[in-house]
Amino acid sequence: MAYLQILKPGIQTTVQDAGRPQHQRDGFPESGSIDQGAARVANLLVGNAEQAAVLEFSLLGPTIEFSAPTFIALTGAEFATDLNGESLAANRCWQVQAGDVLTIGNATKGRVGYLAVAGGIQTQPVLGSRSTTMRLHLGGLNGQALAAGDLLPVKRQVVLPSYFHRHLPAERLPEQATPAEIRLLKGPQWDWFDEATQTALVDSEYEISNQADRMGYRLTGPKLTVPERSLLSTATVRGALQVPANGQPIVLLADRQTTGGYPIIAVVATVDLGYFAQCQPGQKVRFKLIGLPTAQTLLADVRQPLDELEQTVITGKYKPPYGISRVASQRIARLFED
Amino acid sequence: MDYRMIPVGDQAVAIEMGTTIDPAVNQRLQTIGQAVLAAHLPMVKTVIPGYATLTVTFNGQMATTEMVMKKLTPLIDAAMQAKLAPHQTWLIPVCYGGEFGPDLADVAAFAKCSAEEVIAKHTSRDYLIYFMGFLPGFAYMGSVVDEIAMPRLAEPRLEIPAGSVGIAGAQTGFYPVASPGGWRIIGQTPLKLYDPAHPQSFYHAGDLIRFQAVSAAEFATIKQAVAAGTYQPKGVA
C-alpha cells in the first residue's frame, strides 16, 4: 500500500471531502472542506472525482513524505511550498516520486490550503464520508487532526493523461490591506432586526476574530441589536450570520451544529463562501447585500472555468501519444527543433 | 395547516408551519420530509427538520430557489393530505433517581409530589423526537406533563455522564455522550446511545420514545448485554 507520511502536521491538518450533508437530520454536522471550490479544483487538477478526499490545512501547512510515485496539486491560500527544497507552484499538477518530501510552510495570503493526491486519500469513510469532524472524533484518521508520524493510505500512480494541461489561475484571495467584500443575502430573520441594525451591518467594517475555526468565524465590530423575539430551533445553513445575545455575528461554516435558535440576519452568498473562509484573523470585511437571482447567477458562473479545464483535459487526453510516451516524443521533437 | 417557503441563502428553502412547538405540525413536516427524499429530485441534497420548519438544501449550481420551490409545492400539497409517514416507537429503559438521577428529588419538590410520582409522570406518555441536533444522537423531545416541566439548572454541570435522562422545561431527552449541560438529570439509561463504531443512532427524528423504569439490577444486566453486543433496542409493535 502506498501512503503519505506526515513528518510535521501543520495546524489543524485534516482529511476532508464533501462531508455528510445527508446525515444532518440525525444531528451530524455537515463537515467537508471549508473552501469547497479550492478542494474541487485540487481534485480536478490530479484527475480525481471532484469530491475525492483531500488534505485541508490552515495558516501553517504540513510536511509530507511520499512512499510511492503519484501526482499532486496544491490549491487555496498561498503557502511557501517546496518539494525536496525546490520551490513548487500551486494550482497545477506535479508528479512526485517515492521519497520526495513536500514542505508546506506559512500562509502568505489567504488562510486555508488543499493538497490533492491522485486517486484521493484512502482513509476509511464513516457515514459515507472521509471528512474529519474533530469535535466528534469522526472520520479522517481516528477522527483527529493529523499528527507527526501518521500514515495516510493513497494509491500509487505513474501515468496521468494531459499532464501539461493541468493548471488553472490562482483563486481570488482576500488582501490584508483592503477590506474583503462579502456579498450577503437577507436572512430569514432579517426583518426582525431594526433598521439601524440592518444599516450597521452593511455600512460598517467587521473584523475576523481569533475565535475562528471550522465551526464558524466570530466577527467583531459594531454591536448588532438583538431582537426580543425568540426563535424555535431550526436547521442551520453554511454561511448563515447568526447573531447571539452579545450582538457580535458568527458566520457558520462546515462543522457548525445542525440546528440553532439564534436569529439569522443574513447568509453569505455561496459564491463568496470560499473567499470568506480564506480570511485570516484580523482581516477586515465589508458586507454588501445582493438579491437571490444575482446570487444564483453568480453561483452558476463559478463552474465555467472548471468545465473549461475538464474540456481541455479531456480533449488533450485523446491526442496521442499518451502519458510518458508523449513526454518522450516532445523531448525528441525539441531536439530536432534546436 | 398553512405553510410558507422561505429561502435561506441561495442553496436552501425552509418550509415553515407556524411558530409553535406542536407535535401535529412537526409530524406533518416529517411526512413532507419523507416525501421530498422519496421523490429523489436530482438537485436536492437533504432535508433537516426543526420544531416547526423543514429545511430543504439543494445544489445551487443545478437549480435556482424558484425552481426548487416549484418542484416542492406539489410534493408538499400531496404530503399535507397523505397519511403520516410511518415511524417507530422505541422503549428506553431508565433507572431513575439515586446516583443516576441526582435531580430527581428537586424535580419532585418542584412538582410537589413524590419521586415515584415523577417517574410515573415521566413514563406516562410517548415523546415525539422533533429533531436531532446539538450532538449526534441528541434528540429534542417533548412535551412532559406540566407539573414536572422544571426549568434547567442556573449553572450547567461540567460533565453529565452518557445515557443521562433529563428534563429542561417541557423538553425531555438523553445525553448520548458525556457532555456539559444544564438539564435536570432524573435517571440514566444503560443503552449505548452513541457508538463511534456505529455512529448512526437507531432512533430518528419523527420517531416516538417511551421511557420504561427499571431497577438498578435490571440496569446492570442490560448494561452488560449492551457491552457484550447482545442487546437489541426494543421497538413497540
Chai-1 contact restraints between the chains, C-beta under 6 A:
chainA,res_idxA,chainB,res_idxB,connection_type,confidence,min_distance_angstrom,max_distance_angstrom,comment,restraint_id
A,P21,B,K45,contact,1.0,0.0,6.0,A-B,restraint_1
A,P21,B,T46,contact,1.0,0.0,6.0,A-B,restraint_2
A,Q22,B,T46,contact,1.0,0.0,6.0,A-B,restraint_3
A,Q24,B,I48,contact,1.0,0.0,6.0,A-B,restraint_4
A,R25,B,I48,contact,1.0,0.0,6.0,A-B,restraint_5
A,R25,B,A205,contact,1.0,0.0,6.0,A-B,restraint_6
A,D26,B,M132,contact,1.0,0.0,6.0,A-B,restraint_7
A,G27,B,M132,contact,1.0,0.0,6.0,A-B,restraint_8
A,G27,B,G133,contact,1.0,0.0,6.0,A-B,restraint_9
A,G27,B,P136,contact,1.0,0.0,6.0,A-B,restraint_10
A,G27,B,F138,contact,1.0,0.0,6.0,A-B,restraint_11
A,F28,B,P136,contact,1.0,0.0,6.0,A-B,restraint_12
A,L127,B,P199,contact,1.0,0.0,6.0,A-B,restraint_13
A,L185,B,G9,contact,1.0,0.0,6.0,A-B,restraint_14
A,P188,B,I6,contact,1.0,0.0,6.0,A-B,restraint_15
A,P188,B,V8,contact,1.0,0.0,6.0,A-B,restraint_16
A,L232,B,Y51,contact,1.0,0.0,6.0,A-B,restraint_17
A,L232,B,A52,contact,1.0,0.0,6.0,A-B,restraint_18
A,S233,B,G50,contact,1.0,0.0,6.0,A-B,restraint_19
A,S233,B,Y51,contact,1.0,0.0,6.0,A-B,restraint_20
A,T234,B,G50,contact,1.0,0.0,6.0,A-B,restraint_21
A,T234,B,T53,contact,1.0,0.0,6.0,A-B,restraint_22
A,A235,B,I48,contact,1.0,0.0,6.0,A-B,restraint_23
A,A235,B,G50,contact,1.0,0.0,6.0,A-B,restraint_24
A,A235,B,T55,contact,1.0,0.0,6.0,A-B,restraint_25
A,V237,B,V8,contact,1.0,0.0,6.0,A-B,restraint_26
A,V237,B,G9,contact,1.0,0.0,6.0,A-B,restraint_27
A,V237,B,A12,contact,1.0,0.0,6.0,A-B,restraint_28
A,G239,B,G9,contact,1.0,0.0,6.0,A-B,restraint_29
A,T258,B,G133,contact,1.0,0.0,6.0,A-B,restraint_30
A,T259,B,G50,contact,1.0,0.0,6.0,A-B,restraint_31
A,T259,B,G133,contact,1.0,0.0,6.0,A-B,restraint_32
A,V267,B,G9,contact,1.0,0.0,6.0,A-B,restraint_33
A,A269,B,D10,contact,1.0,0.0,6.0,A-B,restraint_34
A,T270,B,D10,contact,1.0,0.0,6.0,A-B,restraint_35
A,T270,B,Q11,contact,1.0,0.0,6.0,A-B,restraint_36
A,T270,B,G60,contact,1.0,0.0,6.0,A-B,restraint_37
A,L292,B,P7,contact,1.0,0.0,6.0,A-B,restraint_38
A,L292,B,T65,contact,1.0,0.0,6.0,A-B,restraint_39
A,A295,B,D10,contact,1.0,0.0,6.0,A-B,restraint_40
A,Q296,B,D10,contact,1.0,0.0,6.0,A-B,restraint_41
A,Q296,B,T64,contact,1.0,0.0,6.0,A-B,restraint_42
A,L299,B,G60,contact,1.0,0.0,6.0,A-B,restraint_43
A,L299,B,Q61,contact,1.0,0.0,6.0,A-B,restraint_44
A,A300,B,Q61,contact,1.0,0.0,6.0,A-B,restraint_45
A,R303,B,Q61,contact,1.0,0.0,6.0,A-B,restraint_46
